[in-house]
Amino acid sequence: MSTENIVGIFLPLSLAIIMLGFGLSLTPDDFKRVLKYPRSVLVGLFCQMALLPILAFSLCYLFKFSPALSIGLMILAASPGGVAANIFSH
């Protein structure tokens, strides 16, 4: 199996299965709890949308990463999604 097949087929398929598994474990009470206690959701959003990019920028600045590595790290930090976001929010 080539790397193109792994990246193009296997990784998106495994991500879809993981996301489906997390979605199937949700109940209506989970959504009610978010509406009743929105602070946890807001703290999580703040950490992922603001704190994570600030931390990534700080690491790039402190360790003097190459421009290419710095850009890659900033893109990863600024684009929440995939398995990590699902695990954190679960």
C-alpha positions as CSV (number, residue, x, y, z in Angstrom):
1,M,0.0,0.0,0.0
2,S,1.5,3.4,-1.0
3,T,1.6,6.5,1.2
4,E,-0.9,8.2,-1.2
5,N,-3.5,5.4,-0.4
6,I,-2.8,5.7,3.3
7,V,-3.2,9.5,3.4
8,G,-6.0,9.7,0.8
9,I,-8.1,6.8,2.0
10,F,-7.2,5.3,5.3
11,L,-6.7,8.5,7.4
12,P,-10.0,10.2,6.4
13,L,-11.9,6.9,6.8
14,S,-10.4,6.4,10.3
15,L,-11.2,10.0,11.3
16,A,-14.8,9.6,10.1
17,I,-15.2,6.4,12.2
18,I,-13.7,8.1,15.3
19,M,-16.0,11.1,14.9
20,L,-19.0,8.9,14.3
21,G,-18.2,7.0,17.5
22,F,-18.0,10.2,19.5
23,G,-21.2,11.5,18.0
24,L,-23.1,8.3,18.7
25,S,-22.2,8.6,22.4
26,L,-24.0,12.0,22.8
27,T,-27.3,12.1,24.5
28,P,-29.9,14.9,24.7
29,D,-28.8,15.5,28.3
30,D,-25.3,16.4,27.0
31,F,-26.8,19.3,25.0
32,K,-29.0,20.4,27.9
33,R,-25.9,20.4,30.1
34,V,-24.1,22.7,27.7
35,L,-27.0,25.2,27.7
36,K,-27.2,25.0,31.5
37,Y,-23.5,25.4,32.1
38,P,-22.0,27.3,29.2
39,R,-18.8,28.3,31.1
40,S,-17.1,25.0,30.4
41,V,-17.7,25.3,26.7
42,L,-16.5,28.9,26.6
43,V,-13.3,28.1,28.5
44,G,-12.6,25.2,26.1
45,L,-13.3,27.5,23.1
46,F,-11.0,30.2,24.5
47,C,-8.2,27.7,25.1
48,Q,-8.4,26.2,21.7
49,M,-9.0,29.4,19.7
50,A,-6.8,31.8,21.6
51,L,-4.5,30.1,24.0
52,L,-3.2,27.4,21.7
53,P,-2.1,29.8,18.9
54,I,-0.4,32.0,21.5
55,L,1.4,29.0,22.9
56,A,2.5,27.9,19.5
57,F,3.7,31.3,18.6
58,S,5.6,31.5,21.9
59,L,7.3,28.1,21.1
60,C,8.3,29.3,17.6
61,Y,9.7,32.5,19.0
62,L,11.6,30.9,22.0
63,F,13.1,28.0,20.1
64,K,13.8,30.0,16.9
65,F,12.2,27.4,14.6
66,S,12.8,27.6,10.8
67,P,10.1,29.6,9.0
68,A,8.6,26.5,7.4
69,L,8.3,24.7,10.7
70,S,6.9,27.8,12.4
71,I,4.2,28.2,9.7
72,G,3.3,24.6,10.0
73,L,3.0,24.8,13.7
74,M,0.9,28.0,13.5
75,I,-1.5,26.4,11.0
76,L,-1.9,23.4,13.2
77,A,-2.5,25.5,16.3
78,A,-4.9,27.9,14.5
79,S,-7.1,25.2,12.8
80,P,-8.9,23.2,15.5
81,G,-10.4,20.0,14.1
82,G,-10.0,16.4,13.7
83,V,-9.5,13.9,16.4
84,A,-7.9,16.2,19.0
85,A,-10.9,18.6,19.0
86,N,-13.3,15.7,19.5
87,I,-11.4,14.2,22.3
88,F,-11.0,17.6,24.1
89,S,-14.7,18.4,23.7
90,H,-15.8,14.9,24.7
